[in-house]
Amino acid sequence: MMATYVLVHGGGHGGWVYQKVARLLRQAGHEVYTPTLSGLGERAHLRHPDIDLDTHITDIVAVLTYEDLRDVILVGHSYGGMVITGVADRAAERIRELVYLDAAHPRNGESLATVAPQQMEPTYAGAKTVDGVELVMWPFPGMAGFLGVTDPDDVAWTESKLTPHPWKCFSQPLTLTHGTSTLPRTNINCTESLRNSPEPARARQLEGDHNFEIDTGHDLMITEPEAVTACLLKRA
């Protein structure tokens, strides 16, 4: 039976990050969408001062609406967990299941800055304002290694595509108008992330109807595409 996957990327990335996983899912006969959020990746030239978390939630709701997608398995990586949680609040009738891919697990009124302060405080320390947009996650040589990517070809590919990210996306609190989602939830966690998470965050990472663990770095769709795909296929 064919499933429909919408794969949402994390901070500083774009739809490009899912190329390997999307190829494998399509080879297995499924429909796959890999949208890029406003102001990032190939849409970096559209960056403007008003881009925030709400913008990115609207990006994905628009994909679901204009592609007329239903019964969607909605996947979010890292910051993408913020986005898919908001999408589930606005378009629950189009979604079958949420999949958190080493992702943030926010609750109403929380921002990524409050959910993951140990990562976001040093991230904000590197902020620079360009054309009225406060940007963080400026790419630097070796950034792919920080994301867990070690293969030389993958490192070169990843570092050629990373872009800075508008800080407003990370500082804006998530607003849920329908309360906590009751949609089925799957977590696909990286072993290292689980090991390093404070206990409250770890508890959220394991609050799922289904939990998987992959022993790799944060950008697991690059480093372990077959393992990620196998987990996603189990949800089809």
Secondary structure as GFF3:
##gff-version 3
##sequence-region A 1 236
A	DSSP	beta_strand	4	8	.	.	.	ID=ss1
A	DSSP	three_ten_helix	15	18	.	.	.	ID=ss2
A	DSSP	alpha_helix	19	27	.	.	.	ID=ss3
A	DSSP	beta_strand	31	33	.	.	.	ID=ss4
A	DSSP	three_ten_helix	41	46	.	.	.	ID=ss5
A	DSSP	alpha_helix	53	66	.	.	.	ID=ss6
A	DSSP	beta_strand	72	77	.	.	.	ID=ss7
A	DSSP	alpha_helix	80	90	.	.	.	ID=ss8
A	DSSP	three_ten_helix	92	94	.	.	.	ID=ss9
A	DSSP	beta_strand	95	101	.	.	.	ID=ss10
A	DSSP	alpha_helix	112	115	.	.	.	ID=ss11
A	DSSP	alpha_helix	117	125	.	.	.	ID=ss12
A	DSSP	beta_strand	128	130	.	.	.	ID=ss13
A	DSSP	beta_strand	133	136	.	.	.	ID=ss14
A	DSSP	alpha_helix	143	146	.	.	.	ID=ss15
A	DSSP	alpha_helix	152	159	.	.	.	ID=ss16
A	DSSP	beta_strand	165	166	.	.	.	ID=ss17
A	DSSP	alpha_helix	168	171	.	.	.	ID=ss18
A	DSSP	beta_strand	185	190	.	.	.	ID=ss19
A	DSSP	alpha_helix	191	196	.	.	.	ID=ss20
A	DSSP	alpha_helix	199	205	.	.	.	ID=ss21
A	DSSP	beta_strand	210	214	.	.	.	ID=ss22
A	DSSP	alpha_helix	220	223	.	.	.	ID=ss23
A	DSSP	alpha_helix	225	234	.	.	.	ID=ss24
###
